[in-house]
């Protein structure tokens, strides 16, 4: 787990304090030891000089017997460890005190030279002061206490003060960090969590450093801006939803209007196509009822009435075929159809037609085409409608091409001509019922609508190729059975 900001700062501060106080403590301890040692050396030197001077003065006034008792009295006073007297030649005369030091003083010294040197006795380190006088040399040895033992309490006191000061500083830093940084940051974090949970207010902590207050103010400003933008976005969403609802209503009205318009065009076309033969039937019936016609005229009227009746029947049949493209009419089978045979059967049907006598009809069929989902009878009906429409468009001297080839997962049928093409006014309604440019009585406008119904009922598609510029081309894609 990663440590928090407060712990990291305290660890850093503790490291800095250690780097600052440990060298200081070592310097103080070293300086104390050196200072105490120098003071002790100076004290021992002064004491040795005083003792040596006193002994030298007594040596000049007293006999040797009294002098020894004086020397014995001086041993042990103020840390005097040993006293030695030498004659003018440097030979030792009297030596009293610590045996270890006495043995060290058994050597010969220069009687006319003042000297200071260190010795090690039974009680440790000692300082010897050699002071010449008129009768020779006096050496006083004074104990020099171990400075470490004297410096230890002071060093411990300095260490204790340093440790307590560092600890107090860390505790103060802990509380300062808690009050000035950590607690305000916790308040900011909880406030941000409340905003993330759905609150719309960001509370700024009162206490804390100036920078944290500025940070809190910035976060509050950002929160207020986000809340205002969210409200604005909600309003926009509501407006978009309302606009979408209005568009949906408008679309429904438009669909209903278009449906009504289609029904109106269908009704108008149906009334027009059926009205003419019905009017003819009524007129001929009136003539027959009035009488006065010979048998040949009556038979002629009856044949005309039969043709008009068949015309009405054909219109109604095409209309039913358009309305129910998937229904089987005249017991037609729904088995898969062979497009190649359907094309040649259609050509055989239309070749004797008078409208195709002066029209060049070409057939281009790829070999071994797969069977399609549209039945043979419906294939013939679709091809027949397309070819007859093309023949009416090209007129005498025109040409029509029926082409069939394999496509991607389908078989494609194309019927193209070199006529004037599709009229501009019917391009958008080409496959709607009763849409035609032919003269009245020459076409019902149901051919292409019936073709689309049959093709789409089998899962295929029929389109007019707008990119074809040499006339008109209709493309039929039929799924493979």
C-alpha positions as CSV (number, residue, x, y, z in Angstrom):
1,X,0.0,0.0,0.0
2,X,1.4,3.4,-1.0
3,X,2.0,5.7,2.0
4,X,-0.1,8.9,2.4
5,X,1.1,12.4,1.8
6,X,1.5,13.1,5.5
7,X,3.6,10.0,6.2
8,X,5.8,10.8,3.2
9,X,6.4,14.3,4.3
10,X,7.2,13.2,7.9
11,X,9.6,10.6,6.6
12,X,11.3,13.2,4.4
13,X,11.4,15.6,7.4
14,X,12.8,12.9,9.7
15,X,15.5,12.2,7.1
16,X,16.4,15.8,6.9
17,X,16.5,16.1,10.7
18,X,18.8,13.1,10.9
19,X,21.1,14.6,8.3
20,X,21.2,17.9,10.2
21,X,21.3,16.8,13.8
22,X,23.6,13.7,13.7
23,X,26.6,15.6,12.3
24,X,25.8,18.4,14.8
25,X,25.7,15.9,17.7
26,X,29.0,14.3,16.6
27,X,30.6,17.8,16.3
28,X,29.4,18.8,19.7
29,X,30.6,15.6,21.3
30,X,34.0,15.9,19.7
31,X,34.3,19.6,20.6
32,X,33.3,18.8,24.2
33,X,35.8,16.0,24.5
34,X,38.6,18.1,23.1
35,X,37.7,21.2,25.2
36,X,37.5,19.2,28.4
37,X,40.8,17.5,27.6
38,X,42.5,20.8,27.0
39,X,41.0,22.2,30.2
40,X,42.2,19.2,32.2
41,X,45.7,19.5,30.6
42,X,45.9,23.1,31.5
43,X,44.6,22.4,35.0
44,X,47.0,19.6,35.5
45,X,49.9,21.7,34.1
46,X,49.0,24.6,36.5
47,X,48.7,22.2,39.5
48,X,52.0,20.5,38.6
49,X,53.7,23.8,38.4
50,X,52.3,24.9,41.7
51,X,53.3,21.6,43.4
52,X,56.8,21.6,41.8
53,X,57.3,25.3,42.8
54,X,56.2,24.6,46.4
55,X,58.5,21.5,46.7
56,X,61.4,23.5,45.2
57,X,60.9,26.2,47.8
58,X,60.7,23.7,50.6
59,X,63.7,21.9,49.2
60,X,65.7,25.1,49.6
61,X,64.8,25.7,53.3
62,X,64.3,22.2,54.8
63,X,66.6,19.3,55.5
64,X,66.1,16.1,53.6
65,X,64.3,14.3,56.5
66,X,61.6,17.0,56.7
67,X,61.4,17.2,53.0
68,X,60.3,13.5,52.7
69,X,57.4,14.0,55.1
70,X,56.4,17.1,53.1
71,X,56.5,15.1,49.9
72,X,54.3,12.3,51.5
73,X,51.8,14.9,52.5
74,X,51.6,16.3,49.0
75,X,50.9,12.8,47.4
76,X,47.2,12.4,46.8
77,X,46.4,16.1,47.3
78,X,44.5,17.6,44.3
79,X,45.3,14.4,42.3
80,X,49.1,14.4,42.7
81,X,50.2,10.9,41.8
82,X,53.9,11.1,42.3
83,X,56.8,13.5,43.2
84,X,60.5,13.1,42.2
85,X,63.6,15.1,43.1
86,X,66.8,15.1,40.9
87,X,70.2,16.6,41.5
88,X,71.9,19.0,39.2
89,X,73.4,16.1,37.2
90,X,69.9,14.7,36.5
91,X,70.2,11.7,38.8
92,X,67.1,10.8,40.9
93,X,67.3,11.5,44.6
94,X,63.8,11.0,46.0
95,X,60.8,9.4,44.3
96,X,57.4,8.9,46.0
97,X,54.0,8.0,44.8
98,X,52.4,5.6,42.4
99,X,54.9,2.7,41.9
100,X,54.2,2.5,38.1
101,X,54.9,6.2,37.7
102,X,57.9,6.0,40.1
103,X,59.4,3.3,37.9
104,X,58.8,5.5,34.8
105,X,60.7,8.3,36.6
106,X,63.7,6.2,37.3
107,X,65.5,7.4,34.2
108,X,67.8,10.4,34.0
109,X,66.5,13.8,33.1
110,X,68.1,17.1,32.1
111,X,68.2,19.1,35.3
112,X,68.2,22.6,33.7
113,X,65.2,22.1,31.3
114,X,61.6,22.7,32.0
115,X,59.5,20.0,30.5
116,X,55.9,18.7,30.3
117,X,55.0,15.1,29.3
118,X,52.4,12.4,29.8
119,X,52.6,9.1,31.8
120,X,50.3,6.2,32.4
121,X,49.9,5.2,36.0
122,X,47.8,2.9,38.0
123,X,44.8,5.2,37.8
124,X,45.3,6.0,34.2
125,X,46.6,8.9,32.3
126,X,48.8,11.5,34.2
127,X,50.8,14.6,33.3
128,X,54.3,15.2,34.6
129,X,55.7,18.7,35.0
130,X,59.5,19.1,35.3
131,X,60.6,22.4,37.0
132,X,64.3,23.1,37.5
133,X,65.6,24.9,40.6
134,X,68.9,25.8,42.2
135,X,69.5,22.2,43.5
136,X,68.4,20.3,40.5
137,X,65.0,19.3,39.1
138,X,61.6,18.8,40.7
139,X,59.0,16.6,38.8
140,X,55.3,16.6,40.0
141,X,53.0,14.1,38.4
142,X,49.3,15.0,38.4
143,X,46.4,12.7,37.5
144,X,44.6,13.7,34.3
145,X,41.1,12.3,34.6
146,X,39.5,10.5,31.5
147,X,37.8,13.2,29.6
148,X,35.3,10.8,28.1
149,X,33.9,10.1,31.5
150,X,33.6,13.8,32.2
151,X,32.2,14.5,28.7
152,X,29.7,11.6,28.6
153,X,27.0,13.4,30.7
154,X,27.2,16.5,28.6
155,X,27.2,14.5,25.4
156,X,24.2,12.5,26.6
157,X,22.4,15.8,27.5
158,X,23.1,17.2,24.0
159,X,21.9,13.9,22.4
160,X,18.7,14.0,24.6
161,X,18.1,17.6,23.7
162,X,18.6,16.9,20.0
163,X,16.3,13.8,20.1
164,X,13.6,15.6,22.0
165,X,13.8,18.6,19.7
166,X,13.6,16.5,16.6
167,X,10.6,14.5,18.0
168,X,8.9,17.7,19.0
169,X,9.5,19.1,15.5
170,X,8.0,15.9,13.9
171,X,5.0,16.0,16.2
172,X,4.4,19.7,15.4
173,X,4.9,19.0,11.7
174,X,2.4,16.1,12.0
175,X,-0.3,18.3,13.5
176,X,0.5,21.2,11.1
177,X,0.3,18.9,8.1
178,X,-3.0,17.4,9.4
179,X,-4.6,20.8,9.9
180,X,-3.2,22.7,7.0
181,X,-3.0,20.0,4.2
182,X,-4.3,16.6,5.0
183,X,-7.7,17.5,6.6
184,X,-8.5,20.1,3.8
185,X,-7.6,17.6,1.2
186,X,-9.9,15.0,2.8
187,X,-12.7,17.5,2.8
188,X,-12.0,18.2,-0.9
189,X,-12.0,14.5,-1.7
190,X,-15.2,13.8,0.1
191,X,-16.8,16.8,-1.6
192,X,-15.7,15.5,-5.0
193,X,-17.1,12.1,-4.1
194,X,-20.5,13.6,-3.2
195,X,-20.5,15.5,-6.5
196,X,-19.7,12.2,-8.3
197,X,-22.6,10.6,-6.4
198,X,-25.1,13.1,-7.7
199,X,-24.7,16.2,-5.4
200,X,-25.0,19.5,-7.1
201,X,-23.1,21.5,-4.5
202,X,-19.3,21.5,-3.9
203,X,-18.4,22.6,-0.3
204,X,-15.1,24.4,0.1
205,X,-13.1,23.6,3.3
206,X,-12.8,26.6,5.6
207,X,-9.4,25.8,7.1
208,X,-6.2,25.0,5.2
209,X,-3.5,26.7,3.3
210,X,-4.2,29.4,0.8
211,X,-3.3,27.2,-2.2
212,X,-5.8,24.6,-1.0
213,X,-8.4,27.2,-0.7
214,X,-7.7,28.4,-4.2
215,X,-7.9,24.7,-5.4
216,X,-11.2,24.3,-3.7
217,X,-12.5,27.5,-5.3
218,X,-11.4,26.2,-8.7
219,X,-13.1,22.9,-8.1
220,X,-16.3,24.6,-7.0
221,X,-16.2,26.8,-10.1
222,X,-15.6,23.8,-12.3
223,X,-18.5,21.9,-10.6
224,X,-20.9,24.8,-11.0
225,X,-19.9,25.1,-14.7
226,X,-20.4,21.3,-15.2
227,X,-23.8,21.5,-13.5
228,X,-24.9,24.4,-15.6
229,X,-23.7,22.6,-18.8
230,X,-25.5,19.5,-17.7
231,X,-28.7,21.4,-17.2
232,X,-28.2,23.0,-20.6
233,X,-27.6,19.6,-22.2
234,X,-30.7,18.2,-20.5
235,X,-32.7,21.1,-22.0
236,X,-31.2,20.4,-25.4
237,X,-32.0,16.7,-25.1
238,X,-35.6,17.6,-24.1
239,X,-35.8,19.9,-27.1
240,X,-34.4,17.2,-29.4
241,X,-36.8,14.6,-28.0
242,X,-39.7,17.1,-28.5
243,X,-38.5,17.8,-32.1
244,X,-38.1,14.1,-32.7
245,X,-41.7,13.5,-31.5
246,X,-42.9,16.3,-33.8
247,X,-40.9,14.8,-36.7
248,X,-42.4,11.4,-36.0
249,X,-45.9,12.9,-36.0
250,X,-45.2,14.8,-39.2
251,X,-43.8,11.6,-40.8
252,X,-46.9,9.7,-39.8
253,X,-49.1,12.4,-41.3
254,X,-46.9,12.4,-44.4
255,X,-47.2,8.6,-44.7
256,X,-50.9,8.8,-44.2
257,X,-51.1,11.6,-46.8
258,X,-49.0,9.6,-49.3
259,X,-51.1,6.5,-48.6
260,X,-54.2,8.4,-49.3
261,X,-52.6,9.9,-52.4
262,X,-51.7,6.4,-53.6
263,X,-55.2,5.2,-52.9
264,X,-56.6,8.2,-54.8
265,X,-54.3,7.6,-57.8
266,X,-55.2,3.9,-57.7
267,X,-58.9,4.7,-57.5
268,X,-58.6,7.3,-60.3
269,X,-56.7,4.9,-62.5
270,X,-59.1,2.1,-61.8
271,X,-62.1,4.2,-62.5
272,X,-60.6,5.4,-65.7
273,X,-59.6,2.0,-67.0
274,X,-62.8,0.3,-66.0
275,X,-65.1,3.3,-66.7
276,X,-64.4,3.3,-70.5
277,X,-65.4,-0.3,-71.1
278,X,-68.4,-0.1,-68.7
279,X,-69.6,3.0,-70.6
280,X,-69.2,1.1,-73.9
281,X,-71.1,-1.9,-72.4
282,X,-73.9,0.4,-71.2
283,X,-74.2,2.0,-74.6
284,X,-74.3,-1.3,-76.5
285,X,-76.8,-2.7,-74.0
286,X,-79.1,0.3,-74.5
287,X,-78.9,-0.3,-78.3
288,X,-79.7,-4.0,-77.9
289,X,-82.6,-3.2,-75.5
290,X,-84.1,-0.7,-77.9
291,X,-84.1,-3.3,-80.6
292,X,-84.3,-2.8,-84.4
293,X,-80.9,-4.5,-85.0
294,X,-80.5,-7.3,-87.3
295,X,-78.9,-10.6,-86.3
296,X,-75.4,-9.6,-87.6
297,X,-75.4,-6.3,-85.7
298,X,-76.6,-8.0,-82.6
299,X,-73.8,-10.6,-82.8
300,X,-71.3,-7.8,-83.4
301,X,-72.4,-5.9,-80.4
302,X,-72.3,-9.1,-78.3
303,X,-68.7,-9.7,-79.4
304,X,-67.8,-6.1,-78.6
305,X,-69.4,-6.5,-75.2
306,X,-67.4,-9.7,-74.6
307,X,-64.2,-7.9,-75.4
308,X,-65.0,-5.1,-73.1
309,X,-65.9,-7.6,-70.4
310,X,-62.6,-9.5,-70.9
311,X,-60.8,-6.2,-70.7
312,X,-62.4,-5.4,-67.3
313,X,-61.6,-9.0,-66.2
314,X,-57.9,-8.6,-67.2
315,X,-57.6,-5.2,-65.4
316,X,-59.0,-6.7,-62.2
317,X,-56.8,-9.8,-62.5
318,X,-53.7,-7.6,-62.9
319,X,-54.8,-5.5,-59.9
320,X,-55.2,-8.7,-57.8
321,X,-51.8,-9.9,-59.0
322,X,-50.3,-6.5,-57.9
323,X,-52.0,-6.6,-54.5
324,X,-51.1,-10.3,-53.8
325,X,-47.8,-10.9,-55.6
326,X,-47.1,-14.1,-53.7
327,X,-50.5,-15.7,-54.4
328,X,-50.9,-18.5,-56.9
329,X,-53.2,-17.6,-59.8
330,X,-54.7,-20.0,-62.2
331,X,-53.2,-23.0,-60.3
332,X,-49.7,-21.9,-61.2
333,X,-47.0,-23.9,-59.4
334,X,-44.5,-22.2,-57.1
335,X,-41.6,-24.5,-58.1
336,X,-38.2,-23.0,-59.1
337,X,-38.0,-21.7,-62.6
338,X,-35.5,-22.0,-65.5
339,X,-34.7,-18.5,-66.7
340,X,-33.2,-19.6,-70.0
341,X,-36.2,-21.6,-71.1
342,X,-38.6,-18.8,-69.8
343,X,-36.7,-16.3,-72.1
344,X,-37.0,-18.5,-75.2
345,X,-40.6,-19.3,-74.5
346,X,-41.3,-15.6,-74.2
347,X,-39.5,-14.9,-77.4
348,X,-41.6,-17.5,-79.1
349,X,-44.8,-15.9,-77.8
350,X,-43.9,-12.3,-78.9
351,X,-42.3,-13.1,-82.2
352,X,-45.6,-13.4,-84.1
353,X,-46.9,-10.2,-82.5
354,X,-47.5,-7.4,-85.0
355,X,-45.9,-4.8,-82.7
356,X,-42.5,-6.7,-83.0
357,X,-42.5,-7.3,-86.7
358,X,-40.1,-4.4,-87.4
359,X,-38.2,-4.6,-84.1
360,X,-34.9,-6.4,-83.8
361,X,-35.1,-8.8,-80.7
362,X,-31.7,-10.2,-79.6
363,X,-31.1,-12.8,-76.9
364,X,-27.9,-13.2,-75.0
365,X,-28.1,-16.0,-72.4
366,X,-25.1,-17.4,-70.5
367,X,-24.9,-21.2,-70.5
368,X,-25.8,-23.4,-67.6
369,X,-27.6,-20.8,-65.5
370,X,-28.9,-22.0,-62.1
371,X,-32.6,-22.2,-61.4
372,X,-34.2,-19.3,-59.5
373,X,-36.9,-19.0,-56.9
374,X,-39.5,-17.5,-59.3
375,X,-41.7,-20.0,-61.1
376,X,-41.5,-20.5,-64.9
377,X,-45.0,-19.0,-65.4
378,X,-44.1,-15.9,-63.4
379,X,-40.8,-15.6,-65.2
380,X,-42.6,-15.6,-68.5
381,X,-45.0,-12.9,-67.2
382,X,-42.2,-10.7,-66.0
383,X,-40.2,-11.0,-69.2
384,X,-43.3,-10.6,-71.4
385,X,-44.2,-7.3,-69.7
386,X,-40.7,-5.9,-70.0
387,X,-40.3,-6.9,-73.7
388,X,-43.8,-5.6,-74.6
389,X,-43.1,-2.3,-72.8
390,X,-39.8,-2.0,-74.7
391,X,-41.5,-2.8,-78.0
392,X,-44.0,0.0,-77.4
393,X,-41.2,2.4,-76.6
394,X,-38.8,1.7,-79.5
395,X,-41.4,1.5,-82.3
396,X,-40.5,0.4,-85.8
397,X,-36.8,0.0,-86.5
398,X,-35.8,-0.3,-82.9
399,X,-33.9,-3.0,-81.1
400,X,-34.4,-4.9,-77.9
401,X,-31.9,-7.1,-76.1
402,X,-32.7,-9.7,-73.5
403,X,-29.6,-10.7,-71.5
404,X,-29.2,-13.3,-68.7
405,X,-26.0,-14.1,-66.8
406,X,-24.9,-15.4,-63.4
407,X,-24.3,-12.8,-60.6
408,X,-23.3,-13.0,-57.0
409,X,-25.6,-15.5,-55.4
410,X,-28.2,-14.6,-57.9
411,X,-29.1,-14.7,-61.6
412,X,-29.4,-11.4,-63.4
413,X,-31.9,-10.6,-66.2
414,X,-31.5,-7.4,-68.2
415,X,-34.0,-6.1,-70.8
416,X,-32.8,-3.0,-72.6
417,X,-33.9,-1.0,-75.6
418,X,-32.7,1.9,-77.7
419,X,-35.9,3.9,-77.4
420,X,-36.3,7.4,-75.9
421,X,-35.9,6.2,-72.4
422,X,-38.1,6.7,-69.4
423,X,-40.1,9.9,-69.3
424,X,-39.0,12.4,-66.7
425,X,-42.5,12.8,-65.2
426,X,-42.8,9.1,-64.3
427,X,-39.2,8.4,-63.1
428,X,-40.1,8.6,-59.4
429,X,-43.3,6.6,-59.8
430,X,-42.3,4.1,-62.4
431,X,-43.3,1.0,-60.4
432,X,-46.5,2.4,-59.0
433,X,-49.9,1.0,-60.3
434,X,-51.6,2.9,-63.2
435,X,-48.5,4.9,-64.0
436,X,-48.1,5.0,-67.8
437,X,-47.3,7.3,-70.7
438,X,-49.3,5.3,-73.2
439,X,-52.5,6.5,-74.8
440,X,-55.9,5.6,-73.2
441,X,-56.9,2.1,-73.9
442,X,-53.4,1.0,-74.9
443,X,-52.1,0.3,-71.4
444,X,-53.3,0.0,-67.8
445,X,-50.1,1.0,-66.0
446,X,-50.1,-2.2,-64.0
447,X,-47.3,-4.1,-65.9
448,X,-44.2,-2.9,-64.0
449,X,-46.1,-2.9,-60.7
450,X,-47.1,-6.5,-61.2
451,X,-43.5,-7.4,-62.2
452,X,-42.2,-5.8,-59.0
453,X,-44.7,-7.6,-56.9
454,X,-43.8,-11.0,-58.4
455,X,-40.0,-10.4,-58.2
456,X,-40.0,-9.1,-54.7
457,X,-42.3,-11.9,-53.5
458,X,-39.6,-14.4,-54.6
459,X,-36.9,-12.5,-52.7
460,X,-35.4,-10.6,-55.7
461,X,-35.3,-7.1,-56.9
462,X,-36.2,-5.1,-60.1
463,X,-34.7,-1.7,-60.8
464,X,-34.4,0.8,-63.6
465,X,-30.8,1.5,-64.6
466,X,-30.5,5.2,-64.6
467,X,-26.9,5.1,-65.8
468,X,-27.9,3.6,-69.1
469,X,-28.0,6.4,-71.6
470,X,-28.9,4.6,-74.9
471,X,-32.5,4.0,-74.1
472,X,-34.0,2.1,-71.1
473,X,-32.6,-0.8,-69.2
474,X,-34.4,-2.8,-66.5
475,X,-32.4,-5.1,-64.3
476,X,-33.9,-8.0,-62.4
477,X,-31.9,-9.9,-59.8
478,X,-33.4,-13.3,-58.9
479,X,-32.1,-15.5,-56.0
480,X,-30.8,-18.9,-56.8
481,X,-33.2,-21.7,-55.8
